[in-house]
Amino acid sequence: MLAELNWWRYVWDLNSAWRGGHAGGQETAAILAINPDWVDRSAFEPAKMQGVGEELPASGWDCVQYKGVDIPVPRLDVDVTDNGWLGPDHLETATSEWGEQMLDAAADWAVDFIEAYRKIKM
């Protein structure tokens, strides 16, 4: 039996304030905690989501909106955003302290989960 641990998603459940989008403040904070030299703050710009038509603006990574209703329209990331950023977490919110808190919490939780998972009788 296989379990998939994706820190980016499960930290949302550890702290709802850590919920983030793709390449936004959450992921940038993690990279700042790992190596701040990898982050070019001069390249920060607003998220640029692209819809699939004039009447169907993007409302998320895999959704467009029509008359107030979100409709799933799975697309490749390059078809959704020009600069890779998508989500509610602005890049300017990223700090190395936030990244350290998230990564430490994610690692501690993962260790606990692995120990509990090892006890499964297969």
N, C-alpha and C positions, 0 to 999 in steps of 0.2 A: 504494500500500500504506500502511496506517495502523497506527501503533503507539500503544497507550494507556499513558500513564505515570501511575500513581496512586501518589504518594509514600507514602501511608499503607500500601500493601501492599508496595512494593518495599523500603522500609527494613527490613522484617522479614528480608529476605535479606541486607541489608548488616550487620545486627546483630540476632541473634535476641532479645536482651534488649529490643529496641524493639517487639516484637510487642504489639499492643494491640487493644482492642475499639472499640466505637462510643462516642464522647464520654467516653472514660476518660482515664487518665493520659497516654497517648501523645498523643492529639489536644489535650488540655488543655495539655500541655507545649509543643506547637507554638504554640498561641495565646498562651501566656505569653511566648514568645520574640518573637512578632510585636507584641503589644500587651497587657501585663499588665492594663490597665484593662478589658479585655473579659472578664476572669475574675472571677466573684463566688464567692470561696472559702466564703462563708457559706451558699451554696446546695448545697454538696457533701453528698451523702447516699449511702447504699449503693445498689448496683444492685438493681433490682427486676424480675426476669424473671417472666413469666407463662407458664404452660403452657397447654395447650388443654383440660385436664381434670384431675381429681384424680389419676388414674393416669398422666397424661402431662405431667410437669413439663418446662419448657423446659430444654434443656441447651446452648443456644447461639442465635445469631441466627436460624437457620433450621432448628433441630432440636428435637425433643422426645425424651425418653427413656422407654423401656418395658422394664422388667426388665433394665436395664443396657445396652441397645442404643440408640444414637442413630439416630433416624429423621428424615430431612429432611421438614419441613412448612413450606414457604415462607409467610411472613406479612409484612404491613406492619409497620414498626418500632413503630407505636403499639399494635399487638397483642402485641408481645413485651415491651416495657418501658414503665413509666409515666413514668420520668424521662429516657429517652433513653440512659442509660448501660448498656452491656452489654459485658462482657469481663473478662479477668483483671487488668487494669492499674488499680489503685485510683487515684482522683483525687488522693489525698494524696501520691502518688509524683511528681506533676507538678512540674517545676521549669523555669525559663526556660533554665537551662544545658542540660538534657536536650533541650529543644526546639531550642535553637541547634545542638547537635551533630547532631540528626536532620535538621533542615532544611538545614544546610550540607552534610552527607553526601549527602542526597537531591539537592540542586542540583548538586553536583560530579559525581555519578554520572549525572544526567540530561544534563549537558553532554557528558560522554564518550560516553554512549549516542547522543545526537543526531549527534555527529560520526561515529561508526561507522555509524549508520543511513543517513546521507547518502551513504555510499559504495556503497550497494546499487544495482546496475544494474537499472533497470526498463524 
